[in-house]
Amino acid sequence: MSTNNIVCYHYTSFDKKKSLTNFVKNYKKYKSGLNHQLVICFKLFSINEVIKLKKKLISINYVEFIDPGKANDWDFGSYKRVSNLFFDKDILFLNSHSYPTCHNWLKKLFLFKKKNTVIAPTASYESMVDSIKLKNKFHKIFRFLIRKYYFLKNFDKFPNPHMRTSSFLINSKIFLNFIKNKKLRNKEDTLKIESGKNSLTKYLKKKKIKIFVVNSDGDKFDEYNWKFSETYCYKKNNKSIISDQHTRKYLKLNNNMKYLIRLKVWGLKS
């Protein structure tokens, strides 16, 4: 089996066991279509806890990676260490809520993976600046203004094109060059990496590395056409190769809520 193509599933002590079960279920259900090495990254578990979790994985072939990190430096901290282990390899990173949803899922993603490309199952134009709301509480105005200032300082206003980092396919050497000096102290730091003014997307664009979204039809879409991939918060959202908690949440919304989300993510009124 080729070890040049890596799939890394990240599972932490903060996640529900159902997430791991769902990943295994869908990984077995849908054929990848491409030889690869599956790496299960266990984060912040004791050895005894990992031994118990491995009982849920006996039906699949994988390489175990017990993250040596002792602090919670989020998904990106683990991805950095996995990238060091599999240096200069193409890695599809999947967070704990992600799993494949169609046959030939890996083959379709790797079809457009070149030296100067990164492949994203989903992307967005959303801006974190728009996420700050004042909820009719006068005593919260001061906190609202502080957070508004913080987000305006660290995030671009809409439209803010970025690939979503719940899952993404990237060369580990490229990712290491980006992440090596990044601080990973809190959730806000991870948000900045995904869509901030110095995000992974902006780094890739400066390096002239193209970002494509690929959908379940096997079609690729550039930044100006990401929404038409129908992979995230657009129409029925039924063409995503990799499902995550936010793609699934959108599908469960009523039409009025879907309208509001589309407006927020893409600026679309219909």
Residue pairs with C-beta under 8 A, 6 or more apart in sequence:
1 35
1 36
1 37
2 35
2 36
2 37
3 37
3 86
3 89
4 89
4 90
5 34
5 35
5 36
5 37
5 89
5 90
5 92
5 106
5 110
6 36
6 37
6 39
6 86
6 89
6 90
6 91
6 92
6 172
7 32
7 36
7 37
7 38
7 39
7 91
7 92
7 94
7 106
8 39
8 41
8 65
8 79
8 82
8 91
8 92
8 93
8 94
9 23
9 27
9 38
9 39
9 40
9 41
9 94
9 96
9 98
10 41
10 43
10 75
10 78
10 79
10 93
10 94
10 95
10 96
11 19
11 20
11 23
11 40
11 41
11 42
11 43
11 53
11 96
12 42
12 43
12 44
12 45
12 72
12 96
13 43
13 44
13 45
13 49
14 44
14 72
15 96
15 97
17 56
19 96
19 97
20 53
20 56
20 57
20 96
21 56
22 99
23 94
23 96
23 98
23 99
24 56
24 57
24 59
24 60
25 99
26 99
26 100
26 101
26 243
27 38
27 60
27 99
27 100
28 59
28 60
30 100
30 101
30 102
30 103
30 105
31 103
31 104
32 100
32 104
32 105
32 106
32 107
33 103
33 104
33 105
33 106
33 107
33 108
34 104
34 106
34 107
34 110
36 106
37 63
38 60
38 61
38 62
38 63
39 62
39 63
39 64
39 65
39 82
39 86
40 57
40 62
40 63
40 64
40 65
41 65
41 67
41 78
41 82
42 50
42 53
42 64
42 65
42 66
42 67
43 67
43 69
43 78
44 67
44 69
44 70
44 72
45 53
45 66
47 66
50 64
50 66
54 64
65 82
65 85
67 77
67 78
67 81
68 81
69 77
69 78
69 81
71 77
73 184
73 185
74 184
74 187
74 189
74 190
75 93
75 95
75 165
75 190
76 165
76 179
76 182
76 184
76 190
76 193
77 184
79 91
79 93
79 175
79 179
80 175
80 176
80 179
80 180
82 91
82 93
82 172
83 91
83 172
83 173
83 175
83 176
83 179
84 172
84 176
86 172
87 172
87 173
87 176
88 171
88 172
88 173
89 171
89 172
90 110
90 113
90 169
90 170
90 171
90 172
91 169
91 170
91 171
91 172
91 175
92 106
92 109
92 167
92 168
92 169
93 165
93 167
93 168
93 169
93 170
94 166
94 167
94 242
95 165
95 166
95 167
95 244
97 166
97 244
97 245
98 166
98 167
98 242
98 243
98 244
99 242
99 243
100 106
100 241
100 242
100 243
101 216
101 240
101 241
101 242
101 243
102 108
102 216
102 241
104 218
105 216
105 241
105 242
108 214
108 216
108 218
108 241
109 119
109 121
109 169
109 214
109 241
110 119
110 169
111 214
111 218
112 119
112 212
112 214
112 220
113 119
113 169
115 171
116 208
116 209
116 210
117 209
117 210
117 211
117 212
118 163
118 168
118 169
118 170
118 171
118 174
118 204
118 209
118 210
118 211
118 212
119 168
119 169
119 170
119 211
119 212
119 213
119 214
120 163
120 164
120 167
120 168
120 169
120 211
120 212
120 213
120 214
121 164
121 167
121 168
121 213
121 214
121 231
121 240
121 241
121 242
122 163
122 164
122 166
122 167
122 213
122 231
122 232
122 240
122 242
122 244
122 247
123 161
123 162
123 163
123 164
123 211
123 213
123 223
123 226
123 229
123 231
123 232
124 161
124 162
124 164
124 195
124 226
124 232
124 233
124 265
124 266
125 158
125 159
125 160
125 161
125 226
125 227
125 265
125 266
125 267
126 158
126 160
126 195
126 264
126 265
127 155
127 156
127 157
127 158
127 159
127 160
127 195
128 151
128 154
128 155
128 160
128 191
128 195
128 196
129 148
129 151
129 152
129 155
129 156
129 157
129 158
129 160
130 157
130 158
130 264
131 151
132 144
132 147
132 148
132 151
133 144
134 140
134 141
134 144
150 188
154 188
154 192
154 196
154 197
155 191
155 192
155 195
155 196
155 197
156 197
158 267
159 267
160 195
161 201
161 223
161 226
162 194
162 195
162 199
162 200
162 201
162 202
163 200
163 201
163 211
163 213
164 194
164 232
164 244
164 246
165 190
165 193
165 194
165 200
166 242
166 244
166 245
166 246
167 242
167 244
174 204
174 207
174 209
175 200
178 200
178 203
178 204
179 193
179 200
182 189
182 193
183 189
184 190
192 198
192 199
193 199
193 200
194 200
194 201
195 201
201 211
204 211
205 211
210 222
211 222
211 223
212 220
212 221
212 222
213 220
213 221
213 226
213 229
213 231
214 220
214 221
214 229
214 241
215 221
215 229
215 230
215 231
215 239
215 240
215 241
216 231
216 238
216 239
216 240
216 241
217 239
219 229
221 228
221 229
227 234
227 265
227 266
227 268
228 234
229 239
230 236
230 237
230 238
230 239
230 240
231 237
231 239
231 240
231 241
231 247
232 240
232 246
232 247
232 250
232 265
233 246
233 247
233 250
233 258
233 261
233 262
233 265
233 266
234 262
234 265
234 266
234 268
236 251
237 247
237 250
237 251
238 251
240 247
250 258
250 261
253 261
259 269
259 270
262 268
262 269
263 269
